């Protein structure tokens, strides 16, 4: 799509970046009173209800093929249950800004997994350069000198990296198995199944009804559920339909910045030079992987289709 974006579309774009980028701040606030599983279950349940209402209003039909539902359970596990839980658990010991930066590596892991699984997603020159630059940023963030300083612990950092791998796997798996499912239906089934799974886990492993409810608890759950897991999906698909995947993927460059800025302003988190360098390298790596230059195939079969880095999984 080459037409100029309208002011409304730019407004939706920045609102989406703020909604997803601020999620890390509200996760950090929420885990002060809630356990990770309970927080994830509450927010995903609210998000599922929002999407159910939209499905009803738009009269979207559910798929008739049984295979779709089995695949969507896997997508829900890889795209929401596992990464949301890892991010929320990890933010108990790492800063919200660092969590936002680490989640920005999702497109890089998606490129690797897609090259291994999809026949039309080879490693090209630009993707290889992007991977090298992006993972150099990851090395900076996880180096011993950084890990021992303010911002995070190694287990928390590894949990966030694990969430990014899971997000990347979800995108590749969804493209291979349920690419024919309409986007809104896909989102509703993914979030709906994730809500059922996380509610069951929270009831079995936690004691959610013994939670100490405070104003901050209500605010964080409401924001994460209504905004981060509900309305943000609608904004994402709105832009996807008008801009396409390439331009919409630009939101992945803004989210880490939003997360870092909010962490500094609201939580007084410290931003060190390694954090800034690592963030810059990761964003640059994703940008290089998305670039139109260096499309020559190096590894894998077939010509590159839509770059897996161009279709970001909705993050935390």
Buried (B, 14 or more C-beta within 10 A) or exposed (E): EEEEBEEEBEEBBEBBBBBBBBBBBBBBBBBEBBBBBBBBBBBBBBBBBBBBEBBEEEEBEEBEEEEBEEBBBBBBBBBBBBBBBBBBBBBBBBBBBBBBBBBBBBBBBBBBBBBEEBEEBBBBBBBBBBBEBBBBBBEBBBEEEBBEEEBBBBEBBBBBBBBBBBBBBBBBBBBEBBEEBEEBBBBBBBBBBBBBBBBEBBBEEBEBEEBEEEEEBEEBBBBBBBBBBBBBBBBBBBBBEBBBBBBBBBBBBBBBBBBBBBBBEBBEBEBBEBBEBBBBBBBBBBBBBBBEEBBEBEEBEEEBBBBBBBBBBBBB
